[in-house]
Amino acid sequence: MSIEYEVVIGLEVHCQLKTNTKIFCNCSTDYDGKAPNSHTCPACTGHPGTLPKLNKKALEYAIKAGYALNCNINKYSRFDKKNYFYPDNPKAFQTSQFEMPYAEHGYIDIKLDDNSVKRINITRIHMEEDAGKLVHSDIADESYVDLNRASMPLIEIVSEPDMRSSEEAYKFLTKLKSLIKYTGVSDVSMELGSLRCDANVSIRPKGQKEFGTRTETKNLNSFKAVARAIEHEIERQKDLIESGGKVIQETRLWDDNKGVTKSMRVKEDADDYRYFPEVDIPMICVTDEELNKIKMEMPEFPEEKISRFVKEYSIPIYDAEVLSTEKDMADYFEIVAKKSNNAKSASNWIMTEVIRVLNEKSIEIDKFTINPNNLGELIKLIDSNVISNNIAKKVFNTMLDDNREPELIVKEQGLIQITDESELEKIIIDIINANPASVADYKNGKTKAIGFLVGQAMKMTKGKGNPQTLNKILIEKLNQI
């Protein structure tokens, strides 16, 4: 009889904070695309005799992230030295938090595909500095060290092993990204390197209380890669156990091209890092006044937006959930809704046309070329019968590359809708005379003929005829025959 296994998953998520300077020195964090080692100083390159100084803004951002993830913020926390040697770590230790992190006992509630809600607990969040980066040569057996990234401010979010499937892990990361991005403290982008995730995976016979031996998988560059790597690791561990082998605690790398994990090194436990207090950085003490000030600056989060959107704009809850996933998307919707004075049409256009373009171009709303005021004006042109929905879609596609006011585009291209009933009546009479078979079908009770005849009229007007008016006149004329 085959054994039924239960999957146990915990995630460690590193999130880069969007401060102007590094966490322990005044070096600029704007190093992307700059020359290697051009954004460094004696402090972040680990020169003897230098002293770190905590970036107050990094602490504030970290606390905001902690509140976003429903954590308890500790008034007292401390930095420690995490000792290990690696070429991109010139100090031979990383300044991190171990025994006294600044935030603990948080959670994220995720909605699963069956609409049930599951709570994923967060053990802790701690602050730390990033390491440098190794650049490997393509033409020689050499590697170079770039320390521009050294001492970039990070928070590490450590979940409890509460996830039981790759689906849950994917939804946890998606929700985490949304919440952190709402605060504005990070870009939370795997593509930009401001979000990195390691997946701890183990399996155990269903019903067993003790955890199985876990592996940690790194080199995950997208949420889909996280899900795929977890699925592969589950099957690898099952096959290993069922063939008489044994899972060992190790760090593995994900090869996205081959869809497999590969052994990197035997996993180190915390004791191997020989943590001890960083005495050069004073104990962090956060006052009630400082915490209350940060609380007052917290944004309206997705759950609150969803409730308000449904109540204030009378849109379906599904629409509100989609529009509130990203703060930038929610802000875009509100501008369109207010400009157009038609929230439901604003929602429909964003949920269909806008999101279609975002998916096709693999971009987010902040890179979308049509500004929300112009989309709102386009909807107003439809509602005032200046253009039809079909014409509006043509104008929309033009606006993707020509983001002028839609009214100018409509006038320039001669797209104003024909609403004059006498003019449309002449067109309907011509259509009736040209299609006696369809007229006979209608008289014999085949109402689908109406759609065909209106379509012929729309062709004759090159899409500029008002379809509602055409439909009304057509029925009137047919009933007179």
C-alpha positions in Angstrom: 0.0 0.0 0.0 1.4 3.4 -1.0 1.9 6.0 1.7 0.0 9.2 1.6 2.2 12.1 2.4 1.6 15.6 3.8 3.7 18.5 2.5 5.1 21.0 5.0 6.3 24.3 3.6 7.8 27.4 5.2 9.2 30.4 3.3 12.0 32.9 4.1 11.5 36.1 2.2 14.1 38.8 1.9 12.7 42.2 1.0 14.9 45.2 0.2 13.8 48.5 1.7 13.5 51.5 -0.6 15.7 54.0 1.4 18.0 56.6 -0.2 21.0 55.4 1.7 22.3 52.0 3.0 21.4 50.6 6.4 24.7 51.4 8.2 26.3 54.1 6.1 25.6 57.1 3.9 26.3 55.4 0.6 23.6 55.9 -2.0 21.3 52.9 -2.8 20.9 54.1 -6.4 23.6 51.8 -7.8 21.7 50.0 -10.5 23.6 50.3 -13.8 26.5 52.1 -12.1 30.2 51.0 -12.3 31.1 48.2 -9.9 32.2 49.3 -6.4 31.4 52.9 -7.1 28.8 53.1 -4.3 30.9 52.0 -1.4 32.8 53.4 1.6 35.1 52.1 4.3 32.0 51.2 6.4 30.1 49.0 3.9 33.3 47.4 2.7 34.3 46.3 6.1 37.5 48.3 6.7 38.9 48.0 10.2 38.1 50.8 12.6 34.8 51.8 10.9 31.6 52.0 12.9 28.1 51.3 11.6 25.2 53.8 12.3 21.6 52.6 11.9 19.6 54.3 9.2 16.5 55.6 11.0 14.4 55.6 7.9 15.2 51.9 7.4 14.0 51.2 10.9 10.8 53.1 10.2 10.2 51.3 6.9 10.8 47.9 8.6 8.2 48.7 11.3 5.7 49.7 8.6 6.3 46.3 6.9 5.8 44.6 10.3 2.5 46.3 10.9 1.4 45.5 7.4 1.9 41.8 8.2 0.1 42.0 11.5 3.2 41.6 13.6 3.9 42.6 17.2 6.6 45.3 17.1 9.1 44.8 19.9 10.1 48.1 21.6 13.6 46.6 22.2 15.6 44.8 19.6 19.2 44.2 18.9 21.6 43.5 16.1 23.9 40.5 16.0 27.0 39.3 14.0 26.2 36.4 11.8 29.7 34.9 11.1 30.5 33.3 7.8 33.2 33.7 5.2 32.3 34.3 1.5 34.1 36.5 -1.1 31.2 39.0 -1.3 31.1 39.4 2.5 34.3 41.5 3.2 33.6 41.7 7.0 33.4 37.9 7.3 30.1 38.5 9.2 26.7 39.9 8.3 25.0 42.3 10.6 21.6 40.8 11.3 19.1 40.1 14.1 18.9 36.8 15.8 17.9 36.6 19.5 16.0 39.9 19.6 14.3 40.7 16.3 12.2 43.8 15.9 9.0 42.1 14.9 7.3 38.7 15.8 4.1 36.7 15.7 2.4 38.1 12.6 0.2 36.5 10.0 -1.3 36.7 6.5 -4.8 35.4 5.6 -5.0 33.9 2.1 -8.0 33.0 0.1 -7.7 29.6 -1.6 -9.3 28.5 -4.9 -12.2 27.0 -3.0 -12.9 30.4 -1.4 -11.8 29.1 2.0 -9.5 31.4 4.0 -6.3 30.1 5.6 -4.1 31.9 8.1 -0.3 31.6 7.5 1.6 32.6 10.6 4.8 34.6 10.5 7.4 33.7 13.1 9.5 36.8 12.9 10.8 39.7 10.8 14.3 40.9 11.3 16.5 43.6 9.8 19.8 42.9 8.3 22.3 44.1 5.7 22.7 42.6 2.2 25.9 41.1 1.0 27.8 42.1 -2.1 27.6 40.3 -5.5 29.8 37.9 -7.3 30.1 38.6 -11.1 31.3 35.6 -13.0 33.4 36.0 -16.1 32.1 34.6 -19.4 35.5 34.3 -21.0 37.8 33.2 -18.1 37.6 31.0 -15.1 37.3 34.1 -12.8 34.8 35.8 -10.6 34.8 39.5 -9.5 33.3 41.1 -6.4 31.0 44.1 -6.7 30.2 45.6 -3.3 27.7 48.2 -4.5 24.9 46.1 -2.9 26.8 45.5 0.3 24.9 46.9 3.3 21.7 47.5 1.4 18.8 47.4 3.9 16.8 44.2 4.1 14.1 42.7 6.2 13.8 38.9 6.3 10.2 37.6 6.8 10.2 34.0 8.2 6.9 32.1 8.0 5.8 29.3 10.2 5.7 25.9 8.3 2.0 26.4 7.8 1.7 25.9 4.1 0.6 22.5 2.7 0.8 23.1 -1.1 2.6 25.1 -3.8 -0.8 26.9 -4.3 -0.7 28.1 -0.7 2.9 29.3 -1.0 2.1 31.2 -4.3 -0.9 32.9 -2.7 1.1 33.7 0.5 3.8 35.4 -1.6 1.2 37.3 -3.7 -0.6 38.6 -0.7 2.7 39.5 1.1 3.9 41.4 -2.0 0.6 43.3 -2.2 0.7 44.3 1.5 4.3 45.4 1.5 3.9 47.4 -1.7 0.9 49.2 -0.3 3.2 50.6 2.4 5.6 52.0 -0.2 8.6 50.8 1.7 9.8 48.5 -1.1 9.4 47.7 -4.8 9.0 44.0 -3.8 10.1 43.0 -7.3 11.8 39.7 -7.9 12.8 41.1 -11.4 14.6 44.1 -9.8 16.1 41.9 -7.0 14.2 43.7 -4.2 12.4 40.5 -3.3 14.0 37.1 -2.9 12.5 33.9 -1.6 13.9 30.6 -0.2 11.5 27.7 0.1 11.8 25.1 3.0 10.1 21.9 2.0 9.6 18.6 3.7 7.1 15.7 3.6 5.8 13.3 6.3 3.3 10.5 6.3 -0.2 11.9 6.8 -1.1 11.9 10.4 2.5 12.0 11.7 3.2 14.9 14.1 7.0 15.1 13.7 8.3 17.0 10.7 10.3 15.3 8.0 13.8 16.4 7.1 13.6 19.7 5.2 15.5 21.1 2.3 16.0 24.8 1.5 15.7 25.8 -2.2 17.3 29.0 -3.5 17.7 30.8 -6.8 13.9 31.3 -7.2 13.3 34.3 -9.5 9.5 34.4 -9.7 6.5 33.3 -7.8 5.8 30.7 -10.5 9.3 29.4 -10.1 8.7 29.1 -6.3 5.6 27.0 -7.0 7.3 24.8 -9.6 10.4 24.3 -7.4 8.2 23.2 -4.5 6.3 20.8 -6.7 9.5 19.3 -8.0 11.0 19.0 -4.5 7.9 17.3 -3.2 8.1 14.6 -5.9 11.9 14.3 -5.5 11.6 13.6 -1.8 8.8 11.1 -2.3 10.8 9.2 -4.9 13.8 9.2 -2.7 12.0 7.9 0.4 10.0 5.3 -1.5 13.2 4.0 -3.2 14.8 3.4 0.3 16.8 6.6 0.4 16.9 9.3 3.0 16.3 13.1 2.6 19.2 15.1 4.0 19.0 18.6 5.3 20.7 20.7 2.6 20.5 23.8 0.5 19.5 23.2 -3.1 19.4 25.4 -6.2 16.5 25.7 -8.6 17.3 25.3 -12.3 14.4 27.0 -14.0 15.3 25.8 -17.5 15.5 22.1 -16.6 12.8 22.3 -13.9 14.9 20.6 -11.3 16.6 21.3 -8.0 20.3 20.6 -7.5 22.3 20.1 -4.4 24.4 23.1 -3.4 25.7 22.4 0.2 24.7 20.6 3.4 22.5 23.0 5.3 24.0 25.0 8.1 22.1 25.4 11.3 22.0 28.6 13.2 24.8 27.4 15.6 27.2 27.3 12.7 27.0 31.0 12.2 28.2 31.7 15.8 25.9 34.6 16.4 26.9 37.1 19.0 25.8 40.7 19.8 27.0 43.5 17.6 28.3 45.8 20.3 29.0 48.6 17.9 25.3 49.3 17.4 23.3 50.3 20.4 20.2 48.5 21.5 17.2 49.7 19.4 14.5 51.3 21.6 11.3 52.4 20.0 8.9 54.6 22.0 5.1 54.4 22.0 5.0 57.9 20.5 7.2 56.7 17.6 5.1 53.6 17.0 1.8 55.6 17.1 3.2 58.1 14.6 4.1 55.2 12.2 0.6 53.6 12.8 -1.0 56.9 11.7 1.0 56.8 8.5 -0.2 53.3 7.5 -2.3 53.1 4.3 -5.7 51.7 3.6 -5.0 48.1 2.9 -6.8 45.8 0.4 -9.5 44.4 2.7 -10.5 47.9 3.7 -10.4 49.1 0.0 -12.6 46.2 -1.1 -15.3 47.1 1.4 -15.1 50.7 0.5 -15.2 50.1 -3.2 -18.2 47.9 -3.0 -20.0 50.5 -0.8 -18.9 53.7 -2.4 -18.8 52.7 -6.1 -21.4 49.9 -6.1 -19.2 47.5 -8.0 -19.2 43.7 -7.5 -17.0 42.3 -4.8 -15.0 40.3 -7.4 -14.2 43.5 -9.3 -13.2 45.2 -6.0 -10.9 42.3 -5.1 -9.1 42.4 -8.4 -8.8 46.2 -8.5 -7.4 46.3 -4.9 -4.7 43.7 -5.3 -2.1 46.4 -6.2 -2.2 49.9 -4.7 -1.3 51.5 -8.0 -4.2 49.6 -9.7 -6.6 50.7 -7.0 -5.5 54.4 -7.3 -5.8 54.2 -11.1 -9.4 52.9 -10.8 -10.4 55.6 -8.4 -9.1 58.3 -10.8 -11.0 56.8 -13.7 -14.1 56.3 -11.7 -14.2 59.9 -10.5 -13.2 61.4 -13.9 -15.9 59.4 -15.8 -18.5 59.6 -13.1 -19.3 56.0 -14.0 -17.5 53.5 -11.6 -19.0 50.4 -13.2 -17.7 51.3 -16.7 -14.4 52.3 -15.2 -14.2 48.9 -13.5 -15.2 47.1 -16.8 -12.6 48.9 -18.9 -9.8 48.2 -16.4 -10.8 44.6 -15.8 -11.0 43.8 -19.6 -9.0 46.2 -21.8 -6.4 47.5 -19.4 -5.5 44.2 -17.7 -5.4 42.6 -21.2 -2.7 45.0 -22.3 -0.8 44.6 -19.0 -0.7 40.9 -19.5 0.2 41.1 -23.1 3.1 43.4 -22.4 4.1 41.8 -19.0 4.0 45.2 -17.3 2.3 46.6 -14.2 -0.1 49.6 -14.1 2.6 52.1 -13.4 4.1 51.4 -16.8 0.7 51.6 -18.6 0.7 54.4 -21.2 -2.9 55.6 -21.0 -3.2 57.9 -18.0 -6.4 57.4 -15.9 -7.8 60.9 -16.6 -7.8 60.2 -20.4 -9.5 56.8 -19.9 -12.1 58.5 -17.8 -12.6 61.0 -20.6 -13.0 58.1 -23.1 -15.8 56.7 -20.9 -17.5 60.1 -20.8 -17.5 60.2 -24.6 -19.3 56.8 -24.7 -21.9 57.9 -22.0 -22.6 61.1 -23.8 -23.2 59.2 -27.1 -20.3 61.0 -28.9 -18.8 57.6 -29.8 -20.0 54.0 -29.6 -18.3 51.2 -27.6 -16.8 49.8 -30.7 -15.3 53.1 -31.7 -14.1 53.6 -28.1 -12.1 50.4 -28.4 -10.4 51.7 -31.6 -9.7 55.0 -29.8 -8.3 53.1 -26.8 -5.9 51.1 -29.0 -4.8 54.4 -30.6 -4.2 55.9 -27.2 -1.8 53.2 -26.2 0.7 54.9 -28.5 -0.8 58.4 -28.7 -1.8 59.5 -25.2 -3.6 62.6 -26.2 -7.0 63.5 -25.0 -9.5 61.0 -26.6 -11.7 63.8 -27.8 -8.9 65.2 -30.0 -8.3 61.7 -31.5 -12.0 61.3 -32.2 -12.3 64.6 -33.9 -9.1 64.2 -35.9 -10.1 60.7 -37.2 -13.7 61.7 -37.8 -15.1 59.1 -35.4 -18.0 61.0 -33.9 -21.1 58.9 -33.7 -24.0 59.5 -36.0 -27.1 60.1 -33.8 -29.2 62.1 -36.3 -32.4 59.9 -36.7 -33.3 61.2 -40.1 -29.9 60.2 -41.5 -30.0 56.8 -39.8 -33.5 56.2 -41.1 -32.4 56.6 -44.7 -29.6 54.0 -44.0 -32.1 51.6 -42.4 -34.4 51.8 -45.4 -31.5 51.0 -47.7 -30.6 48.0 -45.6 -34.2 46.7 -45.6 -34.4 47.0 -49.4 -31.1 45.3 -49.9 -31.9 42.3 -47.6 -35.4 40.9 -48.4 -34.5 37.5 -47.1 -33.6 38.7 -43.7 -36.7 40.8 -43.6 -38.8 37.7 -44.4 -36.9 35.8 -41.6 -37.9 38.5 -39.1 -41.5 38.5 -40.2 -41.5 34.7 -39.8 -40.4 35.1 -36.1 -36.7 34.7 -36.5 -35.6 37.6 -34.3 -31.9 36.9 -34.9 -32.3 38.6 -38.2 -32.4 41.9 -36.3 -28.7 41.5 -35.3 -27.7 40.8 -38.9 -29.5 43.9 -40.2 -28.1 46.2 -37.5 -24.7 44.8 -38.3 -25.1 45.7 -42.0 -26.2 49.2 -41.0 -23.1 49.6 -38.7 -20.9 48.5 -41.7 -22.5 51.2 -43.9 -21.8 53.9 -41.2 -18.3 52.5 -40.7 -19.1 51.8 -37.1 -20.3 55.4 -36.4 -24.0 54.7 -36.2 -25.6 54.7 -32.8 -26.5 51.0 -32.4 -29.4 51.6 -30.0 -30.9 54.2 -32.3 -30.4 51.9 -35.4 -32.0 49.0 -33.6 -35.1 51.2 -32.6 -35.6 52.6 -36.1 -35.1 49.1 -37.7 -37.8 47.5 -35.6 -40.2 50.4 -36.2 -39.7 50.1 -40.0 -40.0 46.3 -40.0 -43.2 46.4 -38.1 -44.6 48.7 -40.7 -44.0 46.2 -43.5 
